């Protein structure tokens, strides 16, 4: 497990600049909480909170889709995989790294949300439940993107990920709500986006557990595909 | 001697699905490297050297054939714990050199004070002890290559696989690397060295293989390969140069070359003509001459000269 954690921490560290940029949006929420009347502006605060949540979901796809590509293009992957690190461990590290990067962001957003939204009457426990939903959605979205990036370039990997994550939502609209559960990123995102002060929503752990299970399944699939990939050839 | 690296009829093709083109980087490549030797792996650009190394490291899969690294099939992660690898273009994360070496050591299962001590030790070996806390992202190419070497040897590997380890180094650093490799051999380690610096290879390698267009065109002990095709130079006096083909005369001293098998007859001819033999020396060519000879002619049969 040690190499997995090392690769994960290394990956999260390598993403520090996009992460810091992303955290500026959390700072914006904190700034609004400081300068505005949080009771009168509570809908605006909730809107910024949801916006921040949507951004991290998009960034998880970006993180997952670019991870292998960047490592291969820079040839740093050779240094890591020349050690006693299996490809499955390497991918585990990347999945964990994407999840860690998103979890750090969600923690910061949770703290800021608890202070601003909590102060405006939104249940603090609900804020943290939404953050758990968000981390689960990011982990799954990042893993799906990582899976596609094992054989596609980041642009196509992101597109393919959007299709895979969006299709169950579309199917849910037209074929029945049970289809929305197939890949629950959309459902988890909707839990966050549809929250309001009037109806914060109920806590259903089923999509979170499903997302965790599917993250594992997509990780296994990506490890299988990645074991056949020639990593030393040019990626351009 | 036990075999530490073995390629058995390995073929590697790169396929372009867009243009339906195939490029054969390695074609029926077989080679064995024994424990305790420094093995030089030569070839022009595009010959397939890096492909062979990447196959051995498990970075890619062979189209056909197989191979073993330290007794295990290529791509076995635990085996790489005993291997040190330096890629052709060193690419490292941007962080202080010592932390970087510790990171790579930790990936190999090392840890604690042993790793800290070893990281400082290897940085000293490559002459970077004064730069241990400097960010590798700000290093020159030569310094990066030295950090790359440090991370390759941090786990005290049984087998070192080095792809162009001295390409960016100054002469002083090259001497350091040479001593490092000779020290490794003296300690019973094996070095698999791919390099274009033929003078370096000639100096330190026990055996050499030359790869050309994906095929092995020369393999043998360095000293044997450098004997110039069995030619001997004979220097005599008191004999006219006209008696020997291609002979040159200077101040009454005549020198000429004959194949080794014709040496005895030539000497007898000199004595019969009343001449005096001054010296008889087997001719030695440089590795560069051998390299140019075996790689210059694209029509040369690939198997020619393989010993």
Interface residues (C-beta under 8 A of the other chain):
Chain A: X2 X3 X6 X7 X10 X14 X74 X75 X76 X78 X79 X80 X81 X82 X83 X84 X85 X86 X89 X228 X230 X231 X232 X233
Chain B: X14 X50 X54 X57 X58 X59 X60 X61 X77 X78 X79 X80 X81 X83 X85 X87 X89 X91 X92 X93 X103 X104 X106 X107 X108 X109 X111 X148 X151
